[in-house]
Amino acid sequence: MNSNFKKECLSEITWNTVASYLKERYEIPIPMCDSASCVLVIKPDTSVELQLRTDDAFKTDHISLPQLIRFRYENVSTKSYRYLAIVCDYTEFDATVLKFFNSMALNFVTKKESANLSILHAYEQWKKILAQSRMPEEITLTGLWGELFIIDLVLKDKNIDATCLIKNWTGPLGAANDFSFGNSCIEIKTTTKQSDVVEISSIDQLDADNAWIILLRTFHAPVDSGGETIATLVDKIRLILDVASQAILLERIDMLLPFHDLSKVDYFSMKTEANPIAFKIDYTYPVLTRRRMSQILADSCLNMLINLKYTLNLTDKLSTGTTDIKYLFKDIVLKGKSYE
C-alpha cells in the first residue's frame, strides 16, 4: 500500500483527507480518535461505514437506534472481531456524513458512551442537516406509504384499539417487522411491480409464533387521478387518533422523514391496484428465520447471517390469502394486548 495511505489515527478526520482516499480502488480502514475500536472503512464504489468494534456494540439492538434515511445498521462477526456498522452508500457519502461519523466516534471513544447513546447523541446534533441533505429514496417512500395506507384502512374499523395499533407500529423504530404484537408480527410488502415475489430483509423478520405478510400492490398516480400523498394519509389517520396517539404517529414518521418536510414529497402519490392480501406464514413457506435455522446452526453462525436477505415467491399461495385485513389486525391487536 502506498505510504500516503497508511492508517491514520486522528481525533477528527477531515474531508480533505477522506477525499484523497475516495480516489483509491482498495478498501481503506481509518482508525478514529486514535482507537482500534472505532474505524472508518471506505469500500470503493460500495459503501462507507463506521465500525464500532466491541462486543457490546455488536450486541446493540437496532430497535434502540435512530433510523436514518441515508444509513443502515449491520451487526457483523469476523474471525478477528465483532462490530456494529453504521453504513452509508458510497454515492451518499459527503462532508455532512463525515461530520456525523466524527461526532459518533468522539462520543464512543473519548466520552466512552455506549454504541446506542453515541449514535443517538450524534444524531440529535446533526439531525436537521442530515435531513436537509437528501430526500428519501423511492423504496423508503413506497414502504412508508404502504404502512400508512394499511393503518388508515384498519382504523376504518371503529372497534379496533387505535392507540395499541400505533404503539405497535414498530417498523420505523428499526424493528425486524412493521408491526409487532406480543408473539405476533405483520410485515407489509408494498410493491409497484407486477410480481408476487417479495424480499425478506433478515432472519429476524417473520420470526414469530404468528407471522403474517400483507402484499400490497400499488402504482404511481397523480392526486387528480385518485392518488394519495403521504401527507394526505397522515392527515386522515390523525383525524381518528387522540392527542397522545397522534404524538406517537408523528414521532414514528419523523424517524423516516421529518414531519415538517412531508410537503416536500407531495410529488410522490400512489393508489392501490387491488385489495391487499394477507398470508399466514406456516411451515409450508420456505422462510429462513432465526428460530428455524437455530435447529441446524450454532449461534455464532446465525450472528454472521443476521443481515441475510432473500426473496419469497407468493404466487402459489394467492388462493390461501385473506383480504379481510381489518379483521386480521383486530384479532392480532386483541391477542397482542395480553402480552403488554
BELQUIKA-V712644 format. One record per pair of residues at least 24 apart in sequence whose C-alpha atoms are under 10 Angstrom apart, sorted by the first residue. I is the first residue (numbers start at 1). J is the second residue. If there is no record, write none. Layout:
BEGIN
((I:J) (I:J))
END
This chain:
BEGIN
((1:26) (1:28) (5:29) (5:30) (6:30) (7:31) (7:32) (7:39) (8:32) (8:33) (8:34) (8:35) (8:39) (9:33) (9:34) (9:35) (9:36) (9:39) (10:34) (10:35) (11:35) (11:102) (11:105) (11:106) (11:109) (11:110) (12:98) (12:99) (12:101) (12:102) (12:103) (12:105) (12:106) (13:40) (13:98) (13:99) (13:101) (13:102) (14:95) (14:98) (14:99) (14:102) (15:94) (15:95) (15:96) (15:98) (15:99) (16:95) (18:42) (18:94) (18:95) (18:98) (19:94) (19:95) (22:48) (22:90) (31:105) (32:101) (32:102) (32:104) (32:105) (32:106) (32:108) (32:109) (33:102) (33:105) (33:106) (33:107) (33:108) (33:109) (33:110) (34:105) (34:109) (34:110) (35:105) (35:109) (35:110) (36:109) (37:81) (37:83) (37:105) (37:108) (37:109) (38:83) (38:84) (38:85) (38:104) (38:105) (38:106) (38:108) (38:109) (39:85) (39:101) (39:105) (40:85) (40:86) (40:87) (40:98) (40:101) (40:102) (40:105) (41:85) (41:87) (42:88) (42:90) (42:93) (43:89) (43:90) (44:90) (44:91) (45:89) (45:90) (45:91) (46:88) (46:89) (46:90) (46:91) (47:87) (47:88) (47:89) (47:90) (47:91) (47:92) (47:93) (48:85) (48:86) (48:87) (48:88) (48:89) (48:90) (48:91) (48:92) (48:93) (48:94) (48:97) (48:98) (49:73) (49:74) (49:84) (49:85) (49:86) (49:87) (49:88) (49:89) (49:90) (49:93) (49:98) (49:101) (50:83) (50:84) (50:85) (50:86) (50:87) (50:88) (50:98) (50:101) (50:102) (50:104) (50:105) (51:75) (51:76) (51:82) (51:83) (51:84) (51:85) (51:86) (51:87) (51:101) (51:105) (52:82) (52:83) (52:84) (52:85) (52:86) (52:104) (52:105) (52:108) (52:109) (52:114) (52:115) (53:77) (53:80) (53:81) (53:82) (53:83) (53:84) (53:85) (53:115) (54:81) (54:82) (54:83) (54:84) (54:115) (55:81) (55:82) (55:83) (55:84) (56:82) (56:83) (56:84) (56:114) (56:115) (56:116) (57:82) (57:83) (57:84) (57:85) (57:108) (57:114) (57:115) (57:116) (58:82) (58:83) (58:84) (58:85) (58:115) (58:303) (59:83) (59:84) (59:115) (59:303) (60:84) (60:114) (60:115) (60:116) (61:116) (61:174) (61:175) (62:116) (62:173) (62:174) (62:175) (62:176) (63:116) (63:170) (63:171) (63:172) (63:173) (63:174) (63:175) (63:176) (64:116) (64:117) (64:120) (64:173) (64:174) (64:175) (65:115) (65:116) (65:117) (65:118) (65:119) (65:120) (65:123) (65:173) (65:174) (65:175) (66:116) (66:119) (66:120) (66:121) (66:123) (66:124) (66:127) (66:172) (66:173) (66:174) (66:255) (66:256) (67:120) (67:123) (67:171) (67:172) (67:173) (67:174) (67:175) (67:252) (67:254) (67:255) (67:256) (67:257) (68:123) (68:127) (68:130) (68:131) (68:136) (68:172) (68:174) (68:254) (68:255) (68:256) (68:257) (69:130) (69:131) (69:134) (69:135) (69:136) (69:137) (69:140) (69:255) (69:256) (69:257) (70:97) (70:130) (70:131) (70:133) (70:134) (70:135) (70:136) (70:137) (70:256) (71:97) (72:174) (73:174) (73:307) (74:306) (74:307) (75:303) (75:304) (75:305) (75:306) (75:307) (76:303) (76:304) (76:305) (76:306) (76:307) (77:300) (77:301) (77:302) (77:303) (77:304) (77:305) (77:306) (78:303) (78:304) (82:303) (82:304) (84:115) (84:116) (86:119) (92:133) (92:134) (94:133) (96:126) (96:129) (96:130) (96:133) (97:126) (97:129) (97:130) (97:133) (99:126) (100:124) (100:125) (100:126) (100:127) (100:129) (100:130) (127:255) (127:258) (128:258) (131:256) (131:257) (131:258) (131:261) (132:258) (132:261) (135:257) (135:258) (135:261) (135:264) (135:265) (136:256) (136:257) (136:265) (138:268) (139:190) (139:191) (139:192) (140:256) (140:257) (141:229) (141:230) (141:256) (141:257) (141:265) (141:268) (141:269) (142:189) (142:190) (142:191) (142:192) (142:218) (142:219) (142:220) (142:230) (142:268) (142:269) (142:270) (143:171) (143:178) (143:188) (143:189) (143:190) (143:191) (143:216) (144:171) (144:172) (144:178) (144:188) (144:190) (144:230) (144:253) (144:256) (144:257) (145:190) (145:218) (145:228) (145:229) (145:230) (145:231) (145:233) (145:234) (145:268) (145:269) (145:270) (145:271) (146:188) (146:189) (146:190) (146:191) (146:214) (146:215) (146:216) (146:217) (146:218) (146:230) (146:233) (146:270) (146:271) (146:272) (146:276) (147:171) (147:172) (147:178) (147:179) (147:187) (147:188) (147:189) (147:190) (147:214) (147:216) (147:233) (148:230) (148:231) (148:232) (148:233) (148:234) (148:236) (148:237) (148:249) (148:253) (149:190) (149:216) (149:228) (149:230) (149:233) (149:234) (149:236) (149:237) (149:271) (149:272) (150:188) (150:214) (150:216) (150:233) (150:276) (150:325) (150:326) (150:329) (151:233) (151:234) (151:237) (151:326) (151:329) (152:233) (152:234) (152:235) (152:236) (152:237) (152:238) (152:240) (153:237) (153:325) (153:326) (154:324) (154:325) (154:326) (154:327) (154:328) (154:329) (154:330) (155:236) (155:237) (155:240) (155:241) (155:326) (155:329) (155:330) (156:237) (156:240) (156:326) (157:326) (157:327) (157:329) (157:330) (158:240) (159:326) (159:330) (160:326) (160:327) (160:329) (160:330) (160:331) (160:333) (160:334) (161:241) (161:329) (161:330) (161:333) (161:334) (161:337) (162:237) (162:240) (162:241) (162:242) (162:245) (162:330) (162:333) (163:241) (163:242) (163:244) (163:245) (163:246) (163:248) (163:249) (164:245) (164:333) (164:334) (164:336) (164:337) (164:340) (165:245) (165:329) (165:330) (165:332) (165:333) (165:336) (165:337) (166:241) (166:245) (166:246) (166:247) (166:248) (166:249) (166:252) (167:245) (167:248) (167:249) (167:252) (168:333) (168:336) (168:337) (169:248) (169:249) (169:252) (170:252) (171:252) (171:256) (172:251) (172:252) (172:253) (172:254) (172:255) (172:256) (172:257) (173:251) (173:252) (173:253) (173:255) (173:256) (174:255) (175:204) (175:205) (176:200) (176:201) (176:202) (176:203) (176:204) (176:205) (176:206) (176:207) (177:201) (177:202) (177:204) (177:205) (177:206) (177:207) (177:208) (177:211) (177:212) (177:213) (178:205) (178:206) (178:213) (179:212) (179:329) (179:333) (180:206) (180:208) (180:211) (180:332) (180:333) (180:336) (181:208) (181:210) (181:329) (181:332) (181:333) (181:334) (181:335) (181:336) (181:337) (181:338) (181:339) (181:340) (182:208) (182:209) (182:210) (182:332) (182:333) (182:335) (182:336) (182:337) (182:338) (182:339) (182:340) (183:207) (183:208) (183:209) (183:210) (183:211) (183:332) (183:335) (183:336) (183:339) (184:208) (184:209) (184:210) (184:211) (184:212) (184:332) (184:333) (184:335) (184:336) (185:209) (185:210) (185:211) (185:212) (185:213) (185:332) (185:336) (186:210) (186:211) (186:212) (186:213) (186:214) (186:278) (186:279) (186:280) (186:281) (186:328) (186:329) (186:332) (187:211) (187:212) (187:213) (187:214) (187:215) (187:278) (187:279) (188:212) (188:213) (188:214) (188:215) (188:216) (188:276) (188:277) (188:278) (189:213) (189:214) (189:215) (189:216) (189:217) (189:276) (189:278) (190:214) (190:215) (190:216) (190:217) (190:218) (190:219) (190:272) (190:276) (191:215) (191:216) (191:217) (191:218) (191:219) (191:272) (191:273) (192:216) (192:217) (192:218) (192:219) (192:220) (192:270) (192:271) (192:272) (192:273) (193:217) (193:218) (193:219) (194:218) (194:219) (195:313) (195:314) (195:315) (196:312) (196:313) (196:314) (196:315) (196:316) (196:317) (196:318) (197:311) (197:312) (197:313) (197:314) (197:315) (198:310) (198:311) (198:312) (198:313) (198:314) (199:309) (199:310) (199:311) (199:312) (199:313) (200:287) (200:288) (200:289) (200:307) (200:308) (200:309) (200:310) (200:311) (200:312) (201:306) (201:307) (201:308) (201:309) (201:310) (201:311) (202:288) (202:289) (202:290) (202:305) (202:306) (202:307) (202:308) (202:309) (202:310) (203:287) (203:288) (203:289) (203:290) (203:291) (203:292) (203:293) (203:302) (203:303) (203:305) (203:306) (203:307) (203:308) (203:309) (203:310) (204:288) (204:289) (204:290) (204:291) (204:306) (204:307) (204:308) (205:287) (205:288) (205:289) (205:290) (205:309) (206:281) (206:287) (206:288) (206:289) (206:290) (206:291) (207:281) (207:287) (207:288) (207:289) (207:290) (207:291) (207:292) (208:281) (208:289) (208:290) (208:291) (209:281) (209:282) (209:291) (210:280) (210:281) (210:282) (210:332) (211:279) (211:280) (211:281) (211:282) (212:278) (212:279) (212:280) (212:281) (212:282) (212:328) (213:277) (213:278) (213:279) (213:280) (213:281) (213:314) (213:321) (214:276) (214:277) (214:278) (214:279) (214:280) (214:321) (214:322) (214:323) (214:325) (215:274) (215:275) (215:276) (215:277) (215:278) (215:279) (215:314) (215:318) (215:321) (215:323) (216:272) (216:273) (216:274) (216:275) (216:276) (216:277) (216:278) (217:271) (217:272) (217:273) (217:274) (217:275) (217:276) (217:277) (218:270) (218:271) (218:272) (218:273) (218:274) (218:275) (218:276) (219:269) (219:270) (219:271) (219:272) (219:273) (220:268) (220:269) (220:270) (220:271) (220:272) (220:273) (221:267) (221:268) (221:269) (221:270) (221:271) (221:272) (222:266) (222:267) (222:268) (222:269) (222:270) (222:271) (223:266) (223:267) (223:268) (223:269) (223:270) (223:271) (225:269) (225:270) (225:271) (226:269) (226:270) (226:271) (226:272) (227:268) (227:269) (227:270) (227:271) (227:272) (228:266) (228:268) (228:269) (228:270) (228:271) (228:272) (229:262) (229:263) (229:265) (229:266) (229:267) (229:268) (229:269) (229:270) (229:271) (230:262) (230:263) (230:265) (230:266) (230:267) (230:268) (230:269) (230:270) (231:259) (231:261) (231:262) (231:263) (231:264) (231:265) (231:266) (231:268) (231:269) (232:262) (232:263) (232:266) (232:269) (234:259) (234:262) (274:323) (275:322) (275:323) (275:324) (275:325) (276:321) (276:322) (276:323) (276:324) (276:325) (277:318) (277:319) (277:320) (277:321) (277:322) (277:323) (277:324) (277:325) (278:318) (278:320) (278:321) (278:322) (278:323) (278:324) (278:325) (278:328) (279:314) (279:317) (279:318) (279:319) (279:320) (279:321) (279:322) (279:323) (280:317) (280:320) (280:321) (280:322) (284:317) (285:312) (285:313) (285:314) (285:317) (286:311) (286:312) (286:313) (287:311) (287:312) (288:312))
END
